[in-house]
Amino acid sequence: MLYSLGLIWYESVQGSSHVDGRVTRFDSIVGHNFNRYFGADLGVPFLFVRADTTTSGTTSANGIGNV
């Protein structure tokens, strides 16, 4: 099994589309592996939510998700 000691950093992008609109999520995760069995990570998701312009009563938003 491979593992990495020290600083680690992950980036990911996820998205979905529907007739009601689109959602895109960017995740940035930074952490530190202290040894083979213990490490700590902290991540912040950033969300883009775009509503379909033909759907009435909807709004679009951007923002930081739960840390």
C-alpha positions as a Markdown table, in Angstrom:
| # | Residue | x | y | z |
|---|---|---|---|---|
| 1 | Met | 0.0 | 0.0 | 0.0 |
| 2 | Leu | 1.3 | 3.4 | -0.9 |
| 3 | Tyr | 1.1 | 6.4 | 1.4 |
| 4 | Ser | 2.6 | 9.8 | 1.5 |
| 5 | Leu | 4.0 | 11.6 | 4.6 |
| 6 | Gly | 3.8 | 15.3 | 5.0 |
| 7 | Leu | 1.7 | 17.9 | 3.2 |
| 8 | Ile | -1.1 | 16.7 | 0.9 |
| 9 | Trp | -3.4 | 18.7 | -1.4 |
| 10 | Tyr | -6.4 | 17.5 | -3.4 |
| 11 | Glu | -8.5 | 19.4 | -5.9 |
| 12 | Ser | -11.7 | 18.0 | -7.5 |
| 13 | Val | -14.6 | 19.3 | -9.7 |
| 14 | Gln | -18.0 | 17.8 | -9.8 |
| 15 | Gly | -21.1 | 18.9 | -11.6 |
| 16 | Ser | -24.6 | 18.0 | -12.6 |
| 17 | Ser | -27.2 | 19.3 | -15.0 |
| 18 | His | -31.0 | 19.1 | -15.0 |
| 19 | Val | -33.8 | 20.8 | -16.8 |
| 20 | Asp | -34.1 | 23.1 | -13.7 |
| 21 | Gly | -30.5 | 24.2 | -13.8 |
| 22 | Arg | -26.8 | 23.3 | -13.2 |
| 23 | Val | -24.7 | 22.8 | -10.0 |
| 24 | Thr | -20.9 | 22.8 | -10.1 |
| 25 | Arg | -18.8 | 22.1 | -7.0 |
| 26 | Phe | -15.1 | 22.8 | -6.6 |
| 27 | Asp | -13.3 | 21.2 | -3.7 |
| 28 | Ser | -9.9 | 22.2 | -2.3 |
| 29 | Ile | -8.6 | 19.9 | 0.4 |
| 30 | Val | -5.3 | 20.4 | 2.2 |
| 31 | Gly | -3.9 | 18.1 | 4.9 |
| 32 | His | -0.9 | 16.5 | 6.6 |
| 33 | Asn | -0.1 | 12.9 | 7.1 |
| 34 | Phe | 1.9 | 12.5 | 10.3 |
| 35 | Asn | 2.6 | 8.8 | 9.9 |
| 36 | Arg | 1.1 | 5.8 | 8.2 |
| 37 | Tyr | -1.9 | 5.7 | 10.5 |
| 38 | Phe | -2.7 | 9.3 | 11.4 |
| 39 | Gly | -3.4 | 12.4 | 9.3 |
| 40 | Ala | -5.7 | 15.4 | 9.3 |
| 41 | Asp | -7.5 | 17.1 | 6.4 |
| 42 | Leu | -9.4 | 20.4 | 6.0 |
| 43 | Gly | -11.5 | 21.1 | 2.9 |
| 44 | Val | -13.6 | 24.0 | 1.6 |
| 45 | Pro | -16.2 | 23.4 | -1.1 |
| 46 | Phe | -17.2 | 26.2 | -3.4 |
| 47 | Leu | -20.6 | 25.9 | -5.1 |
| 48 | Phe | -22.0 | 27.5 | -8.3 |
| 49 | Val | -25.8 | 27.1 | -8.7 |
| 50 | Arg | -27.4 | 28.3 | -11.9 |
| 51 | Ala | -31.1 | 28.1 | -12.3 |
| 52 | Asp | -32.7 | 27.7 | -15.7 |
| 53 | Thr | -33.8 | 31.1 | -17.0 |
| 54 | Thr | -37.1 | 29.8 | -18.2 |
| 55 | Thr | -38.2 | 28.6 | -14.8 |
| 56 | Ser | -40.0 | 31.3 | -12.9 |
| 57 | Gly | -39.4 | 32.0 | -9.2 |
| 58 | Thr | -35.8 | 30.6 | -9.2 |
| 59 | Thr | -32.6 | 32.3 | -8.4 |
| 60 | Ser | -28.9 | 31.6 | -9.0 |
| 61 | Ala | -26.2 | 31.8 | -6.3 |
| 62 | Asn | -22.5 | 31.2 | -5.7 |
| 63 | Gly | -20.9 | 30.6 | -2.3 |
| 64 | Ile | -18.8 | 28.6 | 0.0 |
| 65 | Gly | -20.3 | 25.4 | 1.3 |
| 66 | Asn | -19.8 | 23.8 | 4.7 |
| 67 | Val | -16.2 | 23.6 | 5.8 |
